[in-house]
Amino acid sequence: MKTNRDFTNKFRDHGTVTVPAGTTVTHKTAQGEDKRYHFVDEFEWVPPFPGTTDPHFALIHDLKYYGLNVPVDYITK
């Protein structure tokens, strides 16, 4: 499954985050698979930490461990 268009949303303390079209998502949760959720599952699109060229590790961490759920309207199966 992938996003079919850009999805922009406020995410935790990171401000507004835009997940680009074509990003892979998963149903995997801490409790197993749940088809109600579409969590971001690839992170190459994450911009660098502000003012550097270094990957934004805090944002990547939060995306992996807290999850950003993309609404089903933004998903192509």
N, CA and C atoms as a LAMMPS dump frame, in Angstrom:
ITEM: TIMESTEP
0
ITEM: NUMBER OF ATOMS
231
ITEM: BOX BOUNDS ff ff ff
-5.0000000000000000e+02 5.0000000000000000e+02
-5.0000000000000000e+02 5.0000000000000000e+02
-5.0000000000000000e+02 5.0000000000000000e+02
ITEM: ATOMS id mol type element x y z
1 1 1 N 0.852 -1.174 0
2 1 2 C 0 0 0
3 1 3 C 0.893 1.231 0
4 2 1 N 0.416 2.25 -0.677
5 2 2 C 1.164 3.5 -0.767
6 2 3 C 0.201 4.677 -0.696
7 3 1 N 0.756 5.842 -0.353
8 3 2 C -0.053 7.052 -0.398
9 3 3 C -0.289 7.423 -1.861
10 4 1 N -1.502 7.894 -2.174
11 4 2 C -1.827 8.245 -3.556
12 4 3 C -1.688 9.741 -3.836
13 5 1 N -1.461 10.52 -2.787
14 5 2 C -1.194 11.954 -2.913
15 5 3 C -0.534 12.428 -1.622
16 6 1 N 0.004 13.63 -1.634
17 6 2 C 0.655 14.173 -0.439
18 6 3 C -0.351 14.263 0.707
19 7 1 N 0.116 13.924 1.909
20 7 2 C -0.704 14.042 3.113
21 7 3 C 0.038 14.944 4.09
22 8 1 N -0.591 16.049 4.482
23 8 2 C 0.01 17.008 5.402
24 8 3 C -0.785 17.022 6.697
25 9 1 N -0.054 16.962 7.818
26 9 2 C -0.702 16.919 9.119
27 9 3 C 0.276 17.389 10.188
28 10 1 N -0.242 17.926 11.293
29 10 2 C 0.607 18.257 12.431
30 10 3 C 0.977 16.94 13.107
31 11 1 N 2.26 16.792 13.448
32 11 2 C 2.714 15.537 14.04
33 11 3 C 3.542 15.813 15.283
34 12 1 N 2.985 15.474 16.435
35 12 2 C 3.651 15.625 17.73
36 12 3 C 4.259 17.02 17.857
37 13 1 N 5.528 17.116 18.275
38 13 2 C 6.189 18.416 18.441
39 13 3 C 6.972 18.832 17.201
40 14 1 N 6.775 18.136 16.103
41 14 2 C 7.557 18.387 14.895
42 14 3 C 6.905 19.407 13.966
43 15 1 N 5.752 19.905 14.333
44 15 2 C 5.054 20.853 13.466
45 15 3 C 4.347 20.124 12.344
46 16 1 N 4.194 20.809 11.244
47 16 2 C 3.502 20.241 10.094
48 16 3 C 4.453 19.356 9.303
49 17 1 N 3.997 18.141 9.022
50 17 2 C 4.781 17.163 8.278
51 17 3 C 3.99 16.787 7.028
52 18 1 N 4.674 16.743 5.883
53 18 2 C 4.035 16.328 4.638
54 18 3 C 4.634 15.004 4.181
55 19 1 N 3.795 13.987 4.136
56 19 2 C 4.188 12.669 3.63
57 19 3 C 3.92 12.697 2.128
58 20 1 N 4.951 12.49 1.304
59 20 2 C 4.738 12.602 -0.146
60 20 3 C 3.97 11.414 -0.734
61 21 1 N 3.338 11.672 -1.859
62 21 2 C 2.661 10.611 -2.605
63 21 3 C 3.664 9.512 -2.928
64 22 1 N 3.202 8.259 -2.855
65 22 2 C 4.057 7.12 -3.175
66 22 3 C 4.78 6.527 -1.98
67 23 1 N 4.55 7.078 -0.776
68 23 2 C 5.186 6.565 0.436
69 23 3 C 4.494 5.281 0.884
70 24 1 N 5.274 4.26 1.205
71 24 2 C 4.738 2.985 1.659
72 24 3 C 4.144 3.127 3.059
73 25 1 N 2.99 2.473 3.274
74 25 2 C 2.34 2.432 4.585
75 25 3 C 2.097 0.981 4.98
76 26 1 N 1.835 0.757 6.27
77 26 2 C 1.64 -0.594 6.781
78 26 3 C 0.479 -0.63 7.767
79 27 1 N -0.099 -1.826 7.937
80 27 2 C -1.132 -2.047 8.953
81 27 3 C -0.512 -2.485 10.283
82 28 1 N 0.802 -2.635 10.335
83 28 2 C 1.468 -3.157 11.529
84 28 3 C 1.373 -2.164 12.69
85 29 1 N 0.901 -2.676 13.836
86 29 2 C 0.823 -1.895 15.065
87 29 3 C 1.567 -2.658 16.154
88 30 1 N 1.662 -2.075 17.331
89 30 2 C 2.314 -2.738 18.456
90 30 3 C 1.573 -4.01 18.861
91 31 1 N 0.307 -4.112 18.517
92 31 2 C -0.513 -5.265 18.879
93 31 3 C -0.686 -6.248 17.721
94 32 1 N -0.008 -6.006 16.609
95 32 2 C -0.147 -6.856 15.426
96 32 3 C -0.761 -6.068 14.285
97 33 1 N -1.29 -6.766 13.299
98 33 2 C -1.893 -6.118 12.135
99 33 3 C -3.292 -5.601 12.474
100 34 1 N -3.568 -4.384 12.045
101 34 2 C -4.894 -3.794 12.224
102 34 3 C -5.203 -2.986 10.971
103 35 1 N -6.145 -3.461 10.186
104 35 2 C -6.443 -2.868 8.881
105 35 3 C -7.073 -1.482 8.975
106 36 1 N -7.378 -1.023 10.171
107 36 2 C -7.91 0.337 10.338
108 36 3 C -6.813 1.391 10.301
109 37 1 N -5.557 0.959 10.413
110 37 2 C -4.43 1.89 10.462
111 37 3 C -3.561 1.771 9.224
112 38 1 N -3.02 2.898 8.815
113 38 2 C -2.117 2.975 7.665
114 38 3 C -0.924 3.829 8.094
115 39 1 N 0.01 3.206 8.82
116 39 2 C 1.151 3.934 9.347
117 39 3 C 2.244 4.076 8.296
118 40 1 N 2.871 5.243 8.264
119 40 2 C 4.003 5.488 7.375
120 40 3 C 5.062 4.425 7.659
121 41 1 N 5.612 3.824 6.581
122 41 2 C 6.552 2.707 6.744
123 41 3 C 7.84 2.893 5.95
124 42 1 N 8.087 4.082 5.445
125 42 2 C 9.383 4.378 4.83
126 42 3 C 9.71 5.83 5.139
127 43 1 N 10.994 6.118 5.249
128 43 2 C 11.383 7.385 5.838
129 43 3 C 12.435 8.157 5.044
130 44 1 N 12.719 7.737 3.81
131 44 2 C 13.722 8.415 2.989
132 44 3 C 13.313 9.846 2.653
133 45 1 N 12.039 10.143 2.705
134 45 2 C 11.51 11.46 2.374
135 45 3 C 11.688 12.467 3.498
136 46 1 N 12.025 12.016 4.706
137 46 2 C 12.132 12.916 5.861
138 46 3 C 13.216 13.965 5.596
139 47 1 N 12.872 15.248 5.748
140 47 2 C 13.849 16.302 5.48
141 47 3 C 14.951 16.317 6.539
142 48 1 N 16.078 16.962 6.241
143 48 2 C 17.151 17.045 7.223
144 48 3 C 16.742 17.909 8.412
145 49 1 N 17.467 17.748 9.509
146 49 2 C 17.252 18.576 10.695
147 49 3 C 17.46 20.033 10.29
148 50 1 N 16.614 20.952 10.742
149 50 2 C 16.724 22.351 10.313
150 50 3 C 18.137 22.918 10.488
151 51 1 N 18.635 23.552 9.445
152 51 2 C 19.941 24.191 9.483
153 51 3 C 21.113 23.267 9.232
154 52 1 N 20.839 21.983 8.901
155 52 2 C 21.913 21.021 8.661
156 52 3 C 21.576 20.17 7.442
157 53 1 N 22.485 19.289 7.097
158 53 2 C 22.193 18.278 6.083
159 53 3 C 22.021 16.907 6.736
160 54 1 N 22.025 16.879 8.073
161 54 2 C 21.883 15.629 8.826
162 54 3 C 20.432 15.165 8.838
163 55 1 N 20.212 13.853 8.741
164 55 2 C 18.836 13.338 8.832
165 55 3 C 18.185 13.765 10.147
166 56 1 N 16.905 14.01 10.094
167 56 2 C 16.145 14.431 11.273
168 56 3 C 15.789 13.183 12.085
169 57 1 N 16.763 12.696 12.874
170 57 2 C 16.597 11.426 13.587
171 57 3 C 15.441 11.437 14.584
172 58 1 N 15.169 12.571 15.23
173 58 2 C 14.062 12.623 16.193
174 58 3 C 12.73 12.411 15.482
175 59 1 N 12.569 13.012 14.307
176 59 2 C 11.334 12.832 13.541
177 59 3 C 11.223 11.39 13.053
178 60 1 N 12.313 10.843 12.549
179 60 2 C 12.293 9.447 12.093
180 60 3 C 11.946 8.515 13.253
181 61 1 N 12.534 8.746 14.412
182 61 2 C 12.234 7.931 15.602
183 61 3 C 10.742 7.978 15.916
184 62 1 N 10.176 9.183 15.979
185 62 2 C 8.761 9.311 16.339
186 62 3 C 7.845 8.696 15.287
187 63 1 N 8.213 8.813 14.009
188 63 2 C 7.417 8.179 12.962
189 63 3 C 7.425 6.661 13.121
190 64 1 N 8.583 6.103 13.481
191 64 2 C 8.69 4.65 13.638
192 64 3 C 7.986 4.149 14.891
193 65 1 N 8.151 4.848 16.019
194 65 2 C 7.692 4.31 17.293
195 65 3 C 6.345 4.835 17.761
196 66 1 N 5.919 6.002 17.288
197 66 2 C 4.585 6.502 17.626
198 66 3 C 3.634 6.333 16.448
199 67 1 N 4.17 6.408 15.249
200 67 2 C 3.38 6.199 14.045
201 67 3 C 2.601 7.422 13.609
202 68 1 N 2.554 7.619 12.318
203 68 2 C 1.717 8.645 11.715
204 68 3 C 0.706 7.918 10.844
205 69 1 N -0.548 7.955 11.273
206 69 2 C -1.621 7.252 10.588
207 69 3 C -2.148 8.11 9.446
208 70 1 N -2.098 7.574 8.238
209 70 2 C -2.577 8.276 7.046
210 70 3 C -4.022 7.833 6.79
211 71 1 N -4.947 8.781 6.603
212 71 2 C -6.349 8.406 6.34
213 71 3 C -6.487 7.537 5.089
214 72 1 N -7.453 6.648 5.11
215 72 2 C -7.662 5.697 4.028
216 72 3 C -7.885 6.392 2.687
217 73 1 N -8.438 7.602 2.687
218 73 2 C -8.658 8.336 1.433
219 73 3 C -7.346 8.642 0.707
220 74 1 N -6.23 8.591 1.406
221 74 2 C -4.917 8.894 0.83
222 74 3 C -4.144 7.629 0.456
223 75 1 N -4.797 6.468 0.511
224 75 2 C -4.116 5.181 0.31
225 75 3 C -4.581 4.507 -0.971
226 76 1 N -3.593 3.946 -1.705
227 76 2 C -3.86 3.076 -2.848
228 76 3 C -3.384 1.695 -2.467
229 77 1 N -4.272 0.709 -2.613
230 77 2 C -3.913 -0.655 -2.215
231 77 3 C -3.361 -1.433 -3.375
